[in-house]
């Protein structure tokens, strides 16, 4: 697993194949391990999947792990590897990071595929199921620390609740390994506190509003939304958000991938790989260069 020095720390990443870059970005609380059964099924291309800073096998510098921190480290990783003509694939916060990077580097993006991610600023009513009570707890001073830092909520409970098929002991241990103690779990705590709810945090809301403007005004950049069969309690992107995407995202295709919960790459890796690979081929995205992508 390659490691590269980035800013004050280092980023670990998976790399498979050769050709035009396809970058896979994970969210909370997973890592590049999320993509292990998808990267190999995409077809030709240079597949890369970094561990976000503080997560997976990447370093844990003494930073705040705010959304902006992740953006800074990810930007530096893209530059260090000199990645251009990129197809982006994002899940959960990885999708939000992909949108943000694409909106600021549109000339370097061939296409973007996404699933179960943060599409727009939200209200408390947008959160599925018991989401409001859960996020109030996780965002609260003291209560969030108790749940995430002391109880290791995201690894020991959320992973179980957000996969339909469950995880093997081996896979669970991979996700658990980066967070052996209280301090190591600080990155996990900051993600629920970054959720753009009722206008807060303002810096995250501003970035999401910026990438929403780009999503609506970039028909030349192909986009793929992967959806899943499930309940409002188990998915971020249900029927209402699918309709929002149809109305607000230019150059969009939508493909269903069967039953899953929020961490869909664990439930439907073969279907996800097949849909992304087919979309890449239909849009001519395996050939480097914006001209080919824009003409497809």
N, C-alpha and C positions, 0 to 999 in steps of 0.2 A: 504494500500500500504506500504510494508516494507521499512524501511530506515536503512542504516548501515553506520557508520562512516568510512570514507576512507581518508587516508592521512590527508590533512588539511581541509577537508570538509566532505560531506556525499553524498552517492548515494541512490536514490530512485529507486525501481524496482517493477515490477509486478511479481507475482508468482501464478501458477495454476497447480494443479495435483501433482502426486507423481511418483517416479521411476527415470529412467536415465535422466540426465539433457539435455534439449534442450534450447539453449540460442539464443535469438532474439535480433539483434543489429540494431538500427535505424540510420538514417543519418540526413542531414540538410534539412529543419528546423523542423523535426518532433520529436517524443518522443516515449516512450513505447506504447503510445496510438495507434500508427500505427498498432500494432499487435493484437488489441483487438478482432477482428473477425477471426483471424488466429489461435491463440494459442488454442482456444476452439475447433477447428476443426481438430487438428493434430492427436488426438488419445492419448493413454496412454503415460505418461511421465511427468516429472517435468519441466514445461515450465517457463522460467525466461526471463524477458525483462527489462534491466536496462535503466534508463534515463542517457545519457552521461553527464559527468560533465558540469555544466553550462546550461543544457538543461532540459526540462520537469520540474519535481519537485525536481531534484537534486540541490545541493548547487552551489553557484556561488563564488568560492574563487577568490582571487586576483592573477590570473595566466594569462599566455599569450594565453591560449586556442589553442596552436599549436597542430599539429597532435601528437607530442610526449607527450604532456600533457594528451591528451585523452588516449593514450596507457598506460601511467603510472597509471592513475586512474582506467582504466579498468583492468589492470593486478592486481592491489591491490584488486579490487572487486572480481575477480575470486579466489584469494587466501583467502580472508576473508570468502567466502562461501565454500571454499574447494571443488571446482568443478572439477570433473575428468570424463573421458569417456564421453565427451561432443559432442553433435551434434550442430553445429553452423548454424544460419540462418541470412544472412545479406542483407540489402538494402542500396544503396547509400554509404555514408561513413561507414555505419555499415558493409557493405561487405568488404571494405578495412581493417577495424579494425579486422574483423573475419579472413581474410587471414593472416594478420600480426600475430595475436595471434596463429593461427594454425601452421604457419611456424616456430614459436619459441617453440611450445609445442606440437609437432606432436604426441608424445606418449600419449597425453591426449585427442586426437580428434578422434571421431568415424566417422564423416562425416561432410560435409559442403555444405549447399545450399545457393545460392546467386542469386540476380537479380538486374538489373539497378545499377551497381556499377563501381568502378574504377578498371580496369583490368590490365592496364599497363601504363607507362609514355606516355604522349600524346604530340602532336604538336597542334598548333593553328588550323590546317586544320581538326583535328579530332573532333572538337567541332561541334555539330549539329546546323543547322539553323543559327541564328544570335548569336551563342555562343561566337564568338571571340569578337565582339563589347561589348557584355554584360559582359564578364569576364574581359576585359580590364578596363571597368568602375568600376567593383566591386573591382578589385585588385589595382586600382589607389589610390594614397594618396589623401585624401580629397574627391574624387568622391565616393569611397567606403563607407566612413563614412556618407556621405550625403544620399546615397541610403539605406544603411542597418540600420544605427543607427538613422537617423532622419526620414526617410520615412517608415521604417520597411518593406523593399521591400520583404523579403523572406516570411513573414507571410501574408501581405496584397495583394501581387501581385503574387509571385511565386507559392504559394499553389494553387491559382485559375487556373493558366496556366498549372500546371503539374498534374492535375487530370482530368480524362475524365468525370466522373459522378458528380463531384463537391462534396462539403462537406456540411453537415447540419450545422446550426448555432451553435448547441451544440458542435459538433466536432471542428468547427473552433475556438470556444471560448477556448476549451481545448488546442489547439495548440498556441493560442494567449496569454494565461494567463501568461506564464513564461517571457514575454518580454514587460512589461508595460512602460518601459522608455529607454532612450538612452543607459545608461550603461549596462542594462540587456541584450542588444542585441549584446554585443561584441563577444560572442561565434559564432553567426551567421556570423559575418563579417570575421572571421578567416578561415572558411571553403572554400570559393572561393579562398582565398589567398593561400590555401594549395594545390589546384589542380596542379598536376604535369605536367606543360606545358613548352615545350622547355627547359627542364633540370632544371627548378626552381619550388619550392624550393629544393635545393639539398638534404636536409635531408629526405624529403618525397620521392623524386625520388629513393634514395638509399634503403629505406624500401620497396618500391613497386618492385624494381628490385629483392630484396631478396625474397619477397614472390612469385614473378613470377618463380624464380628458384625452389622454393619448389613445386609450382603448377605443374610444368612440370616433376618433379622427384618423385612424390608420388602416384603412381597408387594404392597403398594399401589403400589409404584413399578415400572413395567414395565421389564424388562431383556431385552436381545437379545445372545446370543453368536453370532458369526459364525465358522464353522469352515471348514477347508480340507483338501484332499486333498494329502498329502505324507508324508514319512518322519519318523521320530522325530528324525533328525539335522537336519531343516530347519524344524521347527515347535515352538513352545513349548507349544501346546495340542493334544495328541494325544488318543487314545481314553481314556487314564486320566484326564486332566484334564477332558475332557468329562463323564465319569461323575461326577467330583468336583463339577462345576458343577451337574449335575442334582440331586445330593444336598444341596447346601449353599447354593444361591442361590435365593431365593424370587422368584416372579413372572417366571420365566425362560422365554424361547423360544430355541430353537436352530435355526439355518439354515445349510446348507452353501452355499459359494460357489465350489466347483470347485478345481482344482489351483493351488497357490501355495506359495511359501516364506514365511519369517517376515515379510518386508516385503510382506505381501499386498496392501495398497492399490496397489502398483505393478503387481502381477500381475493383479488382478481388480477394477479400479475400477468397471466397469459393473455387475457382479454385486453388489458391496458396496452401491453406491448404490441399486440396485433393491430389495435386501432391506431396507435401512434405511428407504427411502421407503415401502415397503409396510407395514412394521411401524408406522411413525409414523401412517399412515392407519388401520390396523386398531385401534390403541389410542386414536385420537382425539387425538393429541398435537400436532396443528397448531393446536388451539384452546387459547389460554392459560387456565390455571387448573387447580389440583389436582383440583377436583371432577370435571371431565370425564375426566382421566386415571385417577382412581381408580375411576370407574364403568365404564370400557371393559373 
